Structures are given as C-alpha cells and as structure tokens.
Amino acid sequence: MVDTKRNSYLLPIKAEIRKKENLSQSDYIEVNLVIEELSILASSKKRNRLTT
C-alpha cells in the first residue's frame, strides 16, 4: 500500500505479530527488505527452456 501524504509505502503486519511484539498503531519500526531478483530470473529462464 502507498501513503501518498507521507510519500511512503505501508507494510501490513499481521495482528498475531503486532501482539507478540507489543506494537501499537503509532509505533515506528525499521524493516530491511531484500529483493532477490536473480532467483526470479533463474526460475523464469527454466520455465522458458521447458516450454520451447
């Protein structure tokens, strides 16, 4: 989700995790996100090889 007023993205966190970590709506947390693009490309190449 995008928050256009803050020019940022919103990351939903499951209620179970919010309770376990004692998080409230006004808390700020730091999240590290790693996108492994190479894995996606490798899977895509395997599919293409199988279909041609």
A tleap script that builds the chain and sets N, CA, C and O, in Angstrom:
source leaprc.protein.ff14SB
mol = sequence {
  NMET VAL ASP THR LYS ARG ASN SER TYR LEU
  LEU PRO ILE LYS ALA GLU ILE ARG LYS LYS
  GLU ASN LEU SER GLN SER ASP TYR ILE GLU
  VAL ASN LEU VAL ILE GLU GLU LEU SER ILE
  LEU ALA SER SER LYS LYS ARG ASN ARG LEU
  THR CTHR
}
set mol.1.N position { 0.847 -1.179 0.000 }
set mol.1.CA position { 0.000 0.000 0.000 }
set mol.1.C position { 0.890 1.239 0.000 }
set mol.1.O position { 2.003 1.226 0.525 }
set mol.2.N position { 0.378 2.296 -0.595 }
set mol.2.CA position { 1.129 3.539 -0.684 }
set mol.2.C position { 0.427 4.618 0.133 }
set mol.2.O position { -0.793 4.769 0.065 }
set mol.3.N position { 1.209 5.364 0.903 }
set mol.3.CA position { 0.709 6.527 1.643 }
set mol.3.C position { 1.197 7.755 0.889 }
set mol.3.O position { 2.340 8.182 1.060 }
set mol.4.N position { 0.329 8.326 0.052 }
set mol.4.CA position { 0.738 9.450 -0.789 }
set mol.4.C position { 0.993 10.720 0.015 }
set mol.4.O position { 1.769 11.568 -0.423 }
set mol.5.N position { 0.364 10.875 1.174 }
set mol.5.CA position { 0.597 12.069 2.001 }
set mol.5.C position { 2.008 12.085 2.573 }
set mol.5.O position { 2.632 13.140 2.690 }
set mol.6.N position { 2.503 10.900 2.929 }
set mol.6.CA position { 3.859 10.794 3.504 }
set mol.6.C position { 4.885 10.371 2.462 }
set mol.6.O position { 6.075 10.257 2.759 }
set mol.7.N position { 4.416 10.138 1.237 }
set mol.7.CA position { 5.294 9.692 0.160 }
set mol.7.C position { 6.088 8.453 0.583 }
set mol.7.O position { 7.314 8.414 0.476 }
set mol.8.N position { 5.354 7.441 1.067 }
set mol.8.CA position { 5.995 6.224 1.540 }
set mol.8.C position { 5.081 5.026 1.305 }
set mol.8.O position { 3.929 5.181 0.900 }
set mol.9.N position { 5.599 3.852 1.558 }
set mol.9.CA position { 4.839 2.618 1.442 }
set mol.9.C position { 4.449 2.132 2.833 }
set mol.9.O position { 5.173 2.349 3.805 }
set mol.10.N position { 3.300 1.474 2.916 }
set mol.10.CA position { 2.835 0.901 4.172 }
set mol.10.C position { 2.968 -0.616 4.095 }
set mol.10.O position { 2.556 -1.236 3.115 }
set mol.11.N position { 3.533 -1.193 5.114 }
set mol.11.CA position { 3.726 -2.630 5.171 }
set mol.11.C position { 2.764 -3.209 6.202 }
set mol.11.O position { 2.917 -2.956 7.397 }
set mol.12.N position { 1.778 -3.979 5.759 }
set mol.12.CA position { 0.847 -4.568 6.730 }
set mol.12.C position { 1.541 -5.625 7.585 }
set mol.12.O position { 2.341 -6.417 7.086 }
set mol.13.N position { 1.226 -5.625 8.864 }
set mol.13.CA position { 1.791 -6.605 9.795 }
set mol.13.C position { 0.633 -7.331 10.464 }
set mol.13.O position { -0.285 -6.702 10.989 }
set mol.14.N position { 0.683 -8.654 10.441 }
set mol.14.CA position { -0.390 -9.474 10.992 }
set mol.14.C position { -0.614 -9.164 12.470 }
set mol.14.O position { 0.322 -8.847 13.204 }
set mol.15.N position { -1.876 -9.262 12.891 }
set mol.15.CA position { -2.259 -8.977 14.276 }
set mol.15.C position { -1.471 -9.834 15.261 }
set mol.15.O position { -1.066 -9.352 16.319 }
set mol.16.N position { -1.254 -11.096 14.921 }
set mol.16.CA position { -0.512 -12.008 15.803 }
set mol.16.C position { 0.899 -11.474 16.075 }
set mol.16.O position { 1.381 -11.541 17.206 }
set mol.17.N position { 1.545 -10.955 15.058 }
set mol.17.CA position { 2.903 -10.407 15.218 }
set mol.17.C position { 2.863 -9.098 15.991 }
set mol.17.O position { 3.714 -8.858 16.847 }
set mol.18.N position { 1.874 -8.240 15.696 }
set mol.18.CA position { 1.747 -6.969 16.441 }
set mol.18.C position { 1.571 -7.230 17.924 }
set mol.18.O position { 2.172 -6.536 18.745 }
set mol.19.N position { 0.761 -8.212 18.287 }
set mol.19.CA position { 0.542 -8.544 19.700 }
set mol.19.C position { 1.803 -9.104 20.339 }
set mol.19.O position { 2.172 -8.715 21.448 }
set mol.20.N position { 2.464 -10.021 19.632 }
set mol.20.CA position { 3.666 -10.662 20.154 }
set mol.20.C position { 4.779 -9.642 20.406 }
set mol.20.O position { 5.517 -9.752 21.385 }
set mol.21.N position { 4.895 -8.649 19.515 }
set mol.21.CA position { 5.942 -7.632 19.625 }
set mol.21.C position { 5.479 -6.383 20.371 }
set mol.21.O position { 6.237 -5.423 20.505 }
set mol.22.N position { 4.236 -6.393 20.857 }
set mol.22.CA position { 3.666 -5.271 21.601 }
set mol.22.C position { 3.733 -3.967 20.793 }
set mol.22.O position { 4.165 -2.931 21.299 }
set mol.23.N position { 3.297 -4.039 19.529 }
set mol.23.CA position { 3.306 -2.870 18.654 }
set mol.23.C position { 1.949 -2.189 18.662 }
set mol.23.O position { 0.910 -2.848 18.698 }
set mol.24.N position { 1.970 -0.864 18.629 }
set mol.24.CA position { 0.719 -0.123 18.514 }
set mol.24.C position { 0.716 0.655 17.206 }
set mol.24.O position { 1.732 0.719 16.513 }
set mol.25.N position { -0.414 1.237 16.872 }
set mol.25.CA position { -0.581 1.932 15.602 }
set mol.25.C position { 0.393 3.098 15.433 }
set mol.25.O position { 0.787 3.411 14.309 }
set mol.26.N position { 0.775 3.726 16.500 }
set mol.26.CA position { 1.649 4.909 16.406 }
set mol.26.C position { 3.147 4.565 16.432 }
set mol.26.O position { 3.985 5.457 16.306 }
set mol.27.N position { 3.489 3.276 16.596 }
set mol.27.CA position { 4.902 2.869 16.638 }
set mol.27.C position { 5.541 2.930 15.257 }
set mol.27.O position { 4.901 2.653 14.243 }
set mol.28.N position { 6.807 3.297 15.242 }
set mol.28.CA position { 7.613 3.246 14.024 }
set mol.28.C position { 8.585 2.086 14.170 }
set mol.28.O position { 9.202 1.911 15.221 }
set mol.29.N position { 8.717 1.303 13.123 }
set mol.29.CA position { 9.668 0.192 13.145 }
set mol.29.C position { 10.566 0.282 11.910 }
set mol.29.O position { 10.206 0.902 10.909 }
set mol.30.N position { 11.719 -0.336 11.998 }
set mol.30.CA position { 12.633 -0.381 10.866 }
set mol.30.C position { 12.554 -1.760 10.229 }
set mol.30.O position { 12.607 -2.778 10.920 }
set mol.31.N position { 12.428 -1.783 8.920 }
set mol.31.CA position { 12.317 -3.039 8.185 }
set mol.31.C position { 13.381 -3.067 7.107 }
set mol.31.O position { 13.554 -2.098 6.367 }
set mol.32.N position { 14.090 -4.175 7.019 }
set mol.32.CA position { 15.044 -4.381 5.931 }
set mol.32.C position { 14.406 -5.317 4.912 }
set mol.32.O position { 14.000 -6.429 5.250 }
set mol.33.N position { 14.321 -4.869 3.683 }
set mol.33.CA position { 13.691 -5.640 2.622 }
set mol.33.C position { 14.729 -5.959 1.559 }
set mol.33.O position { 15.390 -5.069 1.023 }
set mol.34.N position { 14.858 -7.249 1.265 }
set mol.34.CA position { 15.799 -7.688 0.243 }
set mol.34.C position { 14.997 -8.313 -0.889 }
set mol.34.O position { 14.210 -9.236 -0.676 }
set mol.35.N position { 15.205 -7.804 -2.084 }
set mol.35.CA position { 14.535 -8.356 -3.258 }
set mol.35.C position { 15.573 -9.166 -4.025 }
set mol.35.O position { 16.580 -8.635 -4.494 }
set mol.36.N position { 15.310 -10.438 -4.139 }
set mol.36.CA position { 16.260 -11.325 -4.797 }
set mol.36.C position { 15.841 -11.515 -6.244 }
set mol.36.O position { 15.223 -12.517 -6.603 }
set mol.37.N position { 16.179 -10.558 -7.048 }
set mol.37.CA position { 15.789 -10.536 -8.453 }
set mol.37.C position { 16.393 -11.703 -9.232 }
set mol.37.O position { 15.748 -12.233 -10.137 }
set mol.38.N position { 17.605 -12.109 -8.903 }
set mol.38.CA position { 18.266 -13.179 -9.637 }
set mol.38.C position { 17.511 -14.497 -9.535 }
set mol.38.O position { 17.475 -15.260 -10.500 }
set mol.39.N position { 16.910 -14.778 -8.385 }
set mol.39.CA position { 16.144 -16.009 -8.210 }
set mol.39.C position { 14.947 -16.031 -9.150 }
set mol.39.O position { 14.623 -17.066 -9.732 }
set mol.40.N position { 14.302 -14.899 -9.291 }
set mol.40.CA position { 13.131 -14.803 -10.159 }
set mol.40.C position { 13.553 -15.011 -11.612 }
set mol.40.O position { 12.877 -15.722 -12.357 }
set mol.41.N position { 14.648 -14.407 -12.015 }
set mol.41.CA position { 15.131 -14.561 -13.387 }
set mol.41.C position { 15.526 -16.005 -13.671 }
set mol.41.O position { 15.245 -16.524 -14.751 }
set mol.42.N position { 16.163 -16.644 -12.725 }
set mol.42.CA position { 16.584 -18.030 -12.919 }
set mol.42.C position { 15.367 -18.929 -13.096 }
set mol.42.O position { 15.380 -19.805 -13.960 }
set mol.43.N position { 14.331 -18.740 -12.315 }
set mol.43.CA position { 13.114 -19.540 -12.433 }
set mol.43.C position { 12.446 -19.291 -13.776 }
set mol.43.O position { 11.950 -20.222 -14.410 }
set mol.44.N position { 12.432 -18.043 -14.207 }
set mol.44.CA position { 11.826 -17.680 -15.476 }
set mol.44.C position { 12.563 -18.342 -16.637 }
set mol.44.O position { 11.926 -18.834 -17.569 }
set mol.45.N position { 13.890 -18.362 -16.594 }
set mol.45.CA position { 14.678 -18.983 -17.656 }
set mol.45.C position { 14.418 -20.483 -17.712 }
set mol.45.O position { 14.343 -21.049 -18.803 }
set mol.46.N position { 14.279 -21.137 -16.562 }
set mol.46.CA position { 13.992 -22.570 -16.530 }
set mol.46.C position { 12.648 -22.854 -17.190 }
set mol.46.O position { 12.525 -23.801 -17.967 }
set mol.47.N position { 11.643 -22.041 -16.887 }
set mol.47.CA position { 10.321 -22.240 -17.496 }
set mol.47.C position { 10.390 -22.071 -19.006 }
set mol.47.O position { 9.814 -22.865 -19.749 }
set mol.48.N position { 11.090 -21.044 -19.460 }
set mol.48.CA position { 11.198 -20.788 -20.899 }
set mol.48.C position { 11.881 -21.949 -21.601 }
set mol.48.O position { 11.481 -22.335 -22.700 }
set mol.49.N position { 12.900 -22.502 -20.981 }
set mol.49.CA position { 13.627 -23.616 -21.576 }
set mol.49.C position { 12.724 -24.843 -21.695 }
set mol.49.O position { 12.828 -25.604 -22.658 }
set mol.50.N position { 11.841 -25.033 -20.718 }
set mol.50.CA position { 10.955 -26.198 -20.740 }
set mol.50.C position { 9.844 -26.052 -21.768 }
set mol.50.O position { 9.361 -27.054 -22.296 }
set mol.51.N position { 9.432 -24.830 -22.059 }
set mol.51.CA position { 8.300 -24.620 -22.967 }
set mol.51.C position { 8.712 -24.478 -24.418 }
set mol.51.O position { 7.851 -24.515 -25.297 }
set mol.52.N position { 10.001 -24.317 -24.706 }
set mol.52.CA position { 10.422 -24.136 -26.115 }
set mol.52.C position { 10.943 -25.411 -26.704 }
set mol.52.O position { 11.336 -25.436 -27.871 }
savepdb mol mol.pdb
quit
